[in-house]
Amino acid sequence: MKMKVTPLGSGKAGSIELDDAVFGVEVRPDILARMVNWQLAKRRAGTHKAKGISEISGTTRKPYAQKGTGRARQGSLRSPQFRGGAAIFGPVVRSHEHELPKKVRALALKCALSMKAAEGKLVVLDKAAMPTPKTKELAARLEKLELSSALVIDGAELDRNFALAARNIPDIDLLPSAGANVYDILRRDTLVLTKDAVTVLEARLK
């Protein structure tokens, strides 16, 4: 798949050949959904907690005799049927992480890249670098490229001036190629890759 390379400034930057094995696979919504659920599950704190019967403060004495009262037998005022009692099968502190095979994760990333390419929402930049860390200057360049909601993925290392300039622009995210992930790709309208990022991602996913 041949694609035009867009310069961040003025001039021309030629074109690049994208590997169909990475940017041209069949888009699988079910795989994307599994990957996003896996990513978000890992982010959950899992600190929600309800008290069990052993943690409720109160007496351990039987509220009244077992027999002879005409009422239902009760063993504790800390039982869930009483006000202030325990929660039955309530949430406990736990990890929400679950397993997802490595091949499924790789396929999900390929699907996300291919989906952006198929929708025409993939832009390849010559490089993501700025001479000065000026947010106003970078915002003007991005506006010229019609990038209002975009994820920019660079090579192994980020340009410091570009990172400083981009961090104050709303809806513009910046990641190194090692941090490329499905959730961040899907949450922004446009995916912007540098030529270095394309090289690294193709080597990673082939």
C-alpha positions as CSV (number, residue, x, y, z in Angstrom):
1,M,0.0,0.0,0.0
2,K,1.6,3.3,-1.2
3,M,1.0,6.4,0.9
4,K,2.0,10.0,0.6
5,V,4.3,11.3,3.3
6,T,3.2,14.7,4.7
7,P,5.7,17.2,6.0
8,L,5.0,19.0,9.2
9,G,6.2,22.2,7.6
10,S,6.3,23.2,4.0
11,G,7.6,21.3,1.0
12,K,7.2,17.7,-0.2
13,A,8.3,14.5,1.6
14,G,7.7,11.8,-1.1
15,S,5.8,8.6,-0.4
16,I,6.2,5.4,1.6
17,E,5.2,1.8,1.1
18,L,3.0,0.4,3.9
19,D,3.1,-3.4,4.5
20,D,-0.3,-4.9,3.8
21,A,0.4,-7.6,6.5
22,V,0.2,-4.8,9.1
23,F,-1.9,-2.0,7.5
24,G,-4.1,-4.1,5.2
25,V,-5.6,-6.9,7.3
26,E,-9.3,-7.6,7.7
27,V,-10.8,-5.4,10.5
28,R,-12.2,-7.6,13.3
29,P,-14.5,-5.5,15.6
30,D,-14.7,-8.5,18.0
31,I,-10.9,-8.6,18.4
32,L,-10.8,-4.8,18.9
33,A,-13.5,-5.1,21.6
34,R,-11.6,-7.8,23.4
35,M,-8.4,-5.8,23.3
36,V,-10.1,-2.6,24.6
37,N,-11.8,-4.5,27.4
38,W,-8.4,-6.1,28.3
39,Q,-6.7,-2.7,28.4
40,L,-9.4,-1.0,30.5
41,A,-9.6,-4.0,32.9
42,K,-5.9,-3.6,33.7
43,R,-6.5,0.1,34.6
44,R,-9.2,-0.6,37.1
45,A,-8.1,-0.1,40.7
46,G,-10.3,-2.9,42.1
47,T,-10.4,-1.1,45.5
48,H,-14.3,-1.3,45.9
49,K,-15.2,-3.1,49.1
50,A,-18.3,-4.1,51.1
51,K,-18.1,-5.4,54.7
52,G,-18.8,-9.0,55.4
53,I,-20.4,-10.3,58.5
54,S,-17.1,-10.8,60.3
55,E,-16.2,-7.1,59.7
56,I,-19.5,-5.5,61.0
57,S,-19.2,-3.9,64.4
58,G,-21.8,-5.1,66.9
59,T,-22.6,-7.9,69.3
60,T,-22.1,-11.6,68.6
61,R,-24.9,-12.5,70.9
62,K,-28.1,-14.1,69.6
63,P,-30.8,-11.4,69.5
64,Y,-33.4,-13.7,71.2
65,A,-34.1,-17.3,72.0
66,Q,-34.1,-19.9,69.2
67,K,-37.6,-21.2,70.2
68,G,-40.8,-19.9,71.8
69,T,-41.0,-16.4,70.4
70,G,-43.1,-17.2,67.3
71,R,-40.6,-15.3,65.2
72,A,-38.1,-16.6,62.7
73,R,-34.9,-17.9,64.2
74,Q,-32.0,-15.4,64.1
75,G,-28.3,-15.9,64.9
76,S,-26.9,-12.4,64.7
77,L,-27.9,-8.8,64.4
78,R,-25.1,-8.3,62.0
79,S,-26.8,-10.5,59.4
80,P,-27.8,-8.8,56.1
81,Q,-31.5,-8.9,56.8
82,F,-31.0,-6.4,59.7
83,R,-30.4,-2.7,59.2
84,G,-26.6,-2.0,59.3
85,G,-25.9,-5.6,58.6
86,A,-23.4,-7.2,56.2
87,A,-23.6,-7.3,52.5
88,I,-24.0,-10.8,50.9
89,F,-21.7,-11.4,48.0
90,G,-20.6,-7.8,48.0
91,P,-17.6,-6.5,46.1
92,V,-14.1,-7.3,47.5
93,V,-10.7,-5.9,46.7
94,R,-9.4,-7.7,43.7
95,S,-7.6,-7.4,40.4
96,H,-9.7,-7.2,37.3
97,E,-6.9,-8.2,35.0
98,H,-7.5,-11.2,32.8
99,E,-5.4,-13.1,30.2
100,L,-5.4,-12.3,26.5
101,P,-3.1,-14.3,24.2
102,K,-0.2,-12.4,22.7
103,K,-1.2,-13.2,19.2
104,V,-4.7,-11.8,19.8
105,R,-3.1,-8.6,21.1
106,A,-0.9,-8.3,18.0
107,L,-3.8,-8.9,15.7
108,A,-5.9,-6.3,17.5
109,L,-3.1,-3.7,16.9
110,K,-3.0,-4.6,13.2
111,C,-6.8,-4.3,13.0
112,A,-6.7,-0.8,14.6
113,L,-3.9,0.3,12.2
114,S,-5.7,-1.2,9.2
115,M,-9.1,0.4,10.2
116,K,-7.5,3.9,10.3
117,A,-5.9,3.2,6.9
118,A,-9.1,2.0,5.3
119,E,-11.1,4.9,6.6
120,G,-8.6,7.4,5.2
121,K,-7.7,8.6,8.8
122,L,-4.1,7.6,8.7
123,V,-1.4,10.3,8.1
124,V,2.3,9.6,7.7
125,L,4.5,12.4,8.8
126,D,8.1,12.9,7.7
127,K,9.1,13.5,11.3
128,A,7.5,14.9,14.5
129,A,10.1,17.5,15.4
130,M,10.0,21.2,16.2
131,P,12.8,23.8,16.3
132,T,11.3,25.4,19.4
133,P,8.9,24.1,22.0
134,K,6.1,26.6,21.0
135,T,2.6,25.3,21.4
136,K,1.1,28.1,19.3
137,E,3.4,27.3,16.4
138,L,2.7,23.6,16.5
139,A,-1.1,24.2,16.9
140,A,-1.0,26.3,13.7
141,R,0.8,23.6,11.8
142,L,-1.6,20.9,13.0
143,E,-4.6,23.1,12.1
144,K,-3.1,23.5,8.6
145,L,-3.1,19.7,8.3
146,E,-6.7,19.6,9.7
147,L,-5.7,17.6,12.7
148,S,-8.0,18.5,15.6
149,S,-8.2,15.0,17.3
150,A,-5.2,12.9,16.7
151,L,-2.8,10.4,18.2
152,V,0.8,11.0,17.1
153,I,3.1,8.0,17.3
154,D,6.8,8.7,16.8
155,G,9.8,6.4,16.7
156,A,11.7,4.9,19.7
157,E,12.3,8.4,21.2
158,L,10.2,11.5,21.2
159,D,11.5,14.9,20.1
160,R,11.6,17.0,23.3
161,N,10.5,20.3,21.6
162,F,7.6,18.5,19.9
163,A,6.5,16.8,23.1
164,L,6.6,20.1,25.1
165,A,4.6,21.9,22.4
166,A,2.0,19.2,22.0
167,R,1.2,18.5,25.7
168,N,-1.0,21.7,26.0
169,I,-3.0,21.1,22.9
170,P,-6.4,19.4,23.6
171,D,-7.2,16.1,21.9
172,I,-3.7,15.7,20.6
173,D,-1.8,12.8,22.2
174,L,1.8,11.8,21.7
175,L,3.3,8.3,22.2
176,P,6.6,6.6,21.3
177,S,6.3,3.5,19.1
178,A,6.7,1.2,22.0
179,G,3.6,2.7,23.6
180,A,1.3,2.2,20.5
181,N,-1.9,0.6,21.7
182,V,-5.4,-0.1,20.4
183,Y,-7.4,2.0,23.0
184,D,-5.4,5.2,22.3
185,I,-5.6,4.7,18.6
186,L,-9.4,4.3,18.7
187,R,-10.2,7.2,21.0
188,R,-8.8,9.8,18.6
189,D,-10.2,10.5,15.2
190,T,-6.9,10.5,13.2
191,L,-3.8,8.4,13.6
192,V,-0.5,10.1,12.7
193,L,2.6,8.0,12.3
194,T,6.1,9.2,11.6
195,K,8.2,7.3,9.1
196,D,10.3,6.0,12.0
197,A,7.1,4.8,13.7
198,V,6.0,2.9,10.6
199,T,9.4,1.1,10.4
200,V,9.3,0.1,14.1
201,L,5.6,-1.0,14.0
202,E,6.1,-3.1,10.9
203,A,9.2,-4.8,12.5
204,R,7.2,-5.4,15.7
205,L,4.1,-6.9,14.0
206,K,5.4,-8.8,11.1
